[in-house]
Amino acid sequence: MKKIEAIIKPFKLDEVKEALQENGVQGLSVVEVKGFGRQKGHTELYRGAEYVVDFLPKVKVEVVLSDDMVETAINVIMEAARTKKIGDGKIFVSPVEQAIRIRTGEDGETAL
C-alpha cells in the first residue's frame, strides 16, 4: 500500500476529486494548507501599503491505495491539477505499513 499526498491549487480540488473517483479511488482526505516553493510568495497592496505574502493557500489531498493503483492515481492527479503555471504543486508517495478499518477491524488492503 502507498500513501499519495498531493499539494495542489485550491480551485483544482473538484477536478482532482472527480477524476480520482472516475478512476476507482473510493476515499480521500483534504486539508487546507499554506506554503511556498519556488514561487516564494508574492507582493500585494492593501490600504496603500505593500506587503509580502510568503505562504500561499494550497490544498493537500491524501489518499491511501493498493500498489497497483498508484501510477494511475498519480497520472490522474497530474492531469487534473495541471495549469502549466508556477505553483501547480507537488505529489509525494510514501509506503504504508498497515491500515485498519475501525468499524470492522479489517486490516491491510481490505481496510481501504
N, C-alpha and C positions, 0 to 999 in steps of 0.2 A: 504494500500500500504506500501511497505517496500523498503528501500534502502540497497543494499548489496555493501559493499566496500571490495574488496579482494586485499591484498598486496601479490604479487607473484614474483617469479624469472622471469626476462625478457625473457629468452628463452622459457618459458612455455606459453607466451601470445597467440601465434597462436593456440595452442592446446585448451586453455581455451575458446578462442573466437569461434572456430569451434564447440566445444562441447556445448556451450550455444546456438548457432544458431541451431544446430541439435535438441535441446530440446525446441525450440519455443521462445527463447529470441530474441527479434527483434532489440533492440538497446542497446548500451553500450558506456561508455566513458573511455578513457585510459589516465593516467597521469604518466610520468616518475617521480619517487621519489627516495630519498636516505634515508636510515635509518639503524637501527640495533635493534636487540632484544637480545636474549640470546647469540647469537654467538659473539656479541661485536666486530665485525670487524676482521681484520687480519693484519699481518705484510708483507710488500713487500720490495723487494730490487730494488733500482733504482739508476743507476750510482754509484754503490758501497756503497750507503748509505741506511740504513734500516729505513723505516718509517711505521707508523701505519695508516691503512685505517679504520677510525671509521665508516663512513657511506657507506654502500654498496648499489649499484644500484638495485632498485626494480621497479616494475610496479604496479600502483593502478588501478584496474578495478572497475568501478562504474556502477551499473545497478539498476533501479527502476522497481519493479514488483508488480503485484497484490499478495495478501496474499497467494493465492492457488499455486503460482509458486515458492515460496521462498524455501521450502525444496528441491525441485528438483534442483533448481539453486545451492544451497549450496552443494549438493551431487555431482553435475556435476563439479563444480569448484574444490572441494577437490580431486576428482578422476583425473582430467586433470592436476592439478598443483602439485600433489604429486610426490616427488622424493625419499621420505623416508630419506632425509638427513636434517641436521640442516639448517634453513633458508628458509624452504619451504613457510613460510608466515603465514598470519592470515586472517580471514574473520570476518567482523563486520556487524551486521544487525541493522538498525535504522528505526523507524517509519517515514513515510512521510505523512504530514497533507494534502498537496494539490499539484496537478500537473496541469499545464496549457500548452496547445499547443499554441504557439504564433501565428502561421499562421491562425488557425481556431477559436481559443478561446475556444476549447473543454477543459473540466476540468475533474478531477478525473481520474478513470481508463481508460476512453475513450481517454484521452490525451497521454496515454502510447503507 
